């Protein structure tokens, strides 16, 4: 798997460095991303101070370092849906058994468009993974109702585009927009669209977020009617859509390395950490003042910068600490920097060191943060793309699955065939299933056959194992 | 009760009007605030579309009209505490029995300052009242830790001032800042401060929000230590503070009238509702265009304005509907207004009608909204102040309590005396207790005696029944 190999070579380097660092500072990870992905992940979310384990299986404390990411995404998404005239509300945590059986609700007039931010709990549950699969999680849940199917269809895609932007523009994680198969769609709905991410290290797809058109099924069941323009009673068309704190887990898995978390600048609560590097004979106060001035200048320019002045930790320890926490840019100021009226910037994503003249500080830091954001996306996309494999036959499919690929295959779009694929690939690693049929469809030449059934193919679909 | 009488005369007028309106529109309340306060309140929160009842006792759906108020308060408070370097986090909904018994937590290094926005559920429970007393409610809960008591003391009051601003500047509800008695303080804490509101109609105080200094009790119990400047292990000083959706209930109770909800402009999700008033022969399209232009102009100026173009409702029905929902300002545009290049504004708080020339629209509307906000506070404060009664003796105290006053009395500050007052006033209406000792203490002349014990008084305290 090319993507994973590229990762490996990078990891070996930083792994070697890491061990030295660990020896020196007591920080660092004991597992490597390429070797023990699951353990590496658990270590990163704890050591980066995102998660604190809790004594109930599958429940985690979201520490400020993780919560801030959620808040930044909320800060983007909530105003966007408000522009679409969607309003927030809050529903009680508990549901009575009677209502669970069938909620008899008589909505008079047109149901308003509603969304809410809330916590969700699931009871039956195994194999918890922080963010990705937890007993309780935070999510945004949207419910909207429309007079016509056309309006509902349009909104499904508008929301999906917002979800794509959260992943690609904020979390720097490439995703594929598409439609779920009949088997994988939301039961009872008309159709489901999703953004699908991929984790090269495990070769698993992740359903990133979903935007469903529910059709009129629920409107019929719960008699959700409105008076249309002609004054007639009509049934609404409903949508439903959600994304959750799973987003954060995907981001950790995609960008993290053997030094710990790697945060895209747009979701980092601290974008720049400024660390004084005093020397014995140097002007220590001058260095501290320069650090404070640097933080102030950056903050005034809208950059989220902080200093680390703790005097019970060495600069080296601080470097490792903030690398572990994934801060995109470190600025070091020592005697030489002070003398040269400059600061040294170090990128978290690739370790590159750049000297910045004080006069250009804001401009250069902004440019660097943009570059880091773009580079994280580009690298992630390249790795993801290297994992995509086009197959035409069952043998090719099985081989690609064993190589942990994200498989693009021509498919007859029949439910029994998907069930059959699932059954034939069942095993320790989990069965393969459709991830989505991408909206961006490659050409499907006449006569192309389904990779699994040999019947005429109707579309291209992504297949793979998934979280 | 002067405050309540003033209210009555106002209510009678609008009550009479209301019945006509009700007849005409099918809207309106069946209970009057002065006659059946509890029923009036339940009707307002439902008819104004804030709350939808739910089939679990004490659980309510918070509809967008209520949720928007909570979001506006959050939009003020959250940035304020972030300026104070406080960070948000999320704790799991469930707690294991072991942890409930005693949480053995070993925090290495200094505990970060944390706050979170969450839902709270209570099990044992009776007499639910939407917002004021519910099984589940939303709140903001803050926990902070400091190196010194002085820093903790300072923050207690900084937070309390933010709570005062939420009540007085946003909800237009006057509150009294003070300290809770030993009996009423948060158990286990060092001291509790609060903002206390008062409901003239019921003569009950409401604890509006609390800011506690917990001292070092919990630090001792859970061994929350840090390394101080001298490199020594030291125990933290902790604070804890919260306000909840109860704020919304207090606002409804204080400002609402016999036409329904009255929203202070600063927390109204719709500050101005623009209603077209077409006549048979008039230029209907011109009127609708003028309404749209008005809404656009106001929105561009940062005013939250909407139009109501529904053609299956009459203007009269719309007036009543938006009055019920408490929108601070209604703008009507009819043929005459169109001809005169003006709009007619009607204030929700006092029904005053003001013609506004189109050229001065933004300026005049802004001024009117400020006036409404200030007037709501002034009227509420006058009514509240008229309920405050100073007493010196037990007989005066009992008489004032029967008159539903907020009683200010000199007190010996002894726990047994408060217990005794509670025991002696026990009855159908509930016992009296201390609300707070106001920070703003009237003069206490030497020799002043406690109203209840006759011992030397140490301070002035507010007493009364409470929610």
Interface residues (C-beta under 8 A of the other chain):
Chain A: X54 X55 X56 X59 X60 X61 X62 X63 X64 X66 X67 X68 X71 X87 X88 X89 X90 X91 X92 X93 X94 X95 X96 X98 X99 X112 X114 X116 X118 X119 X121 X136 X138 X227 X231 X269 X312
Chain B: X54 X55 X56 X59 X60 X61 X62 X63 X64 X66 X67 X68 X71 X87 X88 X89 X90 X91 X92 X93 X94 X95 X96 X98 X99 X112 X114 X116 X118 X119 X121 X136 X138 X227 X231 X269 X312
